Amino acid sequence: MKHILLPLALLWLALSATAQIRVSCIGNSITYGTGLQDPAADSYPSQLQHLLGPDYEVGRFGKPGATLLRRAFRPYFDQEEFHEAMQFHGDIAVIHLGINDTDPRAWPNYRDDFIPDYCALIDSVRKSSPKCRIIIARLTPLSDRHHRFLSGTRDWHREIQHSIELVAQLKDCQLIDFYEPLHHRPELFPDGIHPNREGYGIMARVVYQAITGDFGGLQLPYYYGSGMVLPREREFQIQGYANAGDKVTIRINGQRHHTRTGRDGRWAVTISPLPSGGPYTLEASTKLQKITLQDILAGELWLCSGQSNMEFQLQQCNTGRDDIPLSANPDIRLLNLEARWRTDAIQWSATALDSVNRLLYFTDPGWRVCSPYSTPRFSAIGYYFARELQDSLHCPVGIINNAVGGSPTEAWIDRTTLEYEFPEILRDWTRNDFIQDWVRQRGQQNMGQDHAPLQRHPYQPCYLYESSIRQLRDLPIAGIIWYQGESNAHNKDAHERLFPLLVRSWRQTWQRDDLPFYYVQLSSLNRPSWPWFRDSQRRLLASLPHSGMAVSSDLGDSLDVHFHTKRPLGHRLAVLALHNDYGFTHVVPSGPLFRAVEFRRREAWLTFDYADGLHTSDDQPLRTFEIAEHEGQFHPAQATIVGDKVRLTCPEVQHPHLVRYGWQPFTRANLVNAAGLPASTFRTE
């Protein structure tokens, strides 16, 4: 049945003209305001009263420790607060129950009762106030610091969330979400369960928006702006917010799309394919507002991320002096998200630490046209990658730089993934051996030795995802280039768990299982764990579809982790994308990658992928091949190129069983293919 959803704010304004609207807040200790010095003033119902104003009367009926389940240890039905809520006869009821049902005395025994008991509570509210509008809430988060997090609470919490969503459908209730706006703010939960005043304020804002429909008016996704790049020649979705019930119109390139927001203030439209090029104007409007973005191009949009070698600026690069004056290109657009505070060896100010806690870590520079004024501080690898793509595809290219020096892999992964797949790394991160010692020490130094217990830092697990990647999720990117690993090279085994989680996390964020993810293998440097770590990165290729690896071991500096030769890496990442994603099948995407070894008496014969035209990069004999009969007893081998294979011999090894290549932290390995791309260092199993 077609109908028009009137703005909820107008509906309740009409009701308030005759009488105060009564709002009953039903729940447990989180509704009561446990953990606050003054719950009567600072609990979420109290802050909601302040937001709603004198036309509303908000009743707080929270019972600490209460369960929704009637057969559990403290049923809300049996509490005085339940009877008070029924006698209040609210026009609106907001219910948040279920946290205490994660107790092992409740959910494991009585989970089958949860939906019937929740429906019975709703029926009781409607019986006491037949015209009551009922709003039920998805649960607030439970921190990994909770003592029962791994023994059941984590999983039961998720199961209860699903049950609450089903109840909303069965009883035709409005569903609001306390989880999503708080899950990425663990510092707001001092005891891991109850929010502080700011957290309760976020809850109050969620309820206020649900009641009034006031979501702050028309909003486009974060980082949409004039000068940006949108996808070319394929459908994509634009979504945003407006006040509940607003009609939203989107116009671009002669297209006009209409939609209307629901109770949650969300809207979304699908844009038909845009011809490559532009410029286009994007206009979003409601009856009262209009947003206009100009000079938009349709092309390819990529994200470059990682740590300092991806952050490394074009002006620092050994080719920057030549390339910056020639970098003017209106078909390349840059979004450079730089850190407001570098993780140098200093203690940050109290103001900086407060901003970090509020996830305000990155600048908001807006989109800029590629020019000698915008490129010097941009990622050198990102710039060279974008330049080659634009030159090869003859279409606009947008490139987003979001890299942080020293950052570990775990800082870029979403919280839910780590809670379920690697919860050990979330615990007490500054004393956690899964996290590199240097990373922990630098975090402590920036925060200060007397920092608050829940102070956040960019190196903390999940932080960079929550402060940046989460904000970028509505940008329709074509793929990702990544250079990171130096801050995880102390523990290749942990990284072998973390890196696939990172890739999966980001693909889930952009809702694309085939989102291209191309990464740089660590270079050469005198750090003893790096040969093993590089080989681990090589082997990860086999388990990561739609991925590729660019080798950098030939470019490293034995004493400087920040080698200055970045142009070749932009090229190596670009050929991966051109070959795999843009149909340039004639382009060789990789250097030789070890495929197999065959042992023939005293010889080892190696075969490689991408082996056409094997030769050495310096016209010298092959170097750094070694063979062994037993582990730990490697000897230098004489290596000879025979067609597309390499033959190894060594007089000291009569029965070879193992081979390795470039197995030095700083290596001078020199095997390349016809495209001049270097072979990855490796060892056989």
Secondary structure, 3 states (H helix, E strand, C coil): CCCCCCCHHHHHHHHHCCCCEEEEEEECHHHHCCCCCCHHHHCHHHHHHHHHCCCEEEEEEECCCCECCCCCCCEHHHCHHHHHHHHHCCCEEEEECCCHHHCCCCHHHHHHHHHHHHHHHHHHHHHHCCCCEEEEEECCCCCCCCCCHHHHHHHHHHHHHHHHHHHHHHCCCEEEECCHHHHCCHHHCCCCCCCCHHHHHHHHHHHHHHHHCCCCCCECCCCCCCCCEEECCCCEEEEEECCCCCEEEEEECCEEEEEECCCCCEEEEEECCCCCEEEEEEEEECCCCEEEEEEEEEEEEEEEEECHHHHCEHHHCCCHHHHHHHCCEEEEEEEECCECCCCCCCCCCHHHHHHHHCCCCECCCCCEEECCCCCCCCEHHHHHHHHHHHHHHCCCEEEEEEECCCCCHHHHCCHHHHHHHCHHHHCCHHHCCCCCHHHHHHHHHHHCCCCCCCCCCCCCCCHHHHHHHHHHCCCCCCEEEEECCHHHCCCHHHHHHHHHHHHHHHHHHCCCCCCCEEEECCCCCCCCCHHHHHHHHHHHHHHCCCEEEECCCCCCCCCCCCCCCCHHHHHHHHHHHHHHHCCCCCCCCCCCEEEEEEEECCEEEEEEECCCCCEECCCCCCCCEEEECCCCCCEECEEEEECCEEEEECCCCCCCCEEEECCCCCCCCCEECCCCCECCCEECC
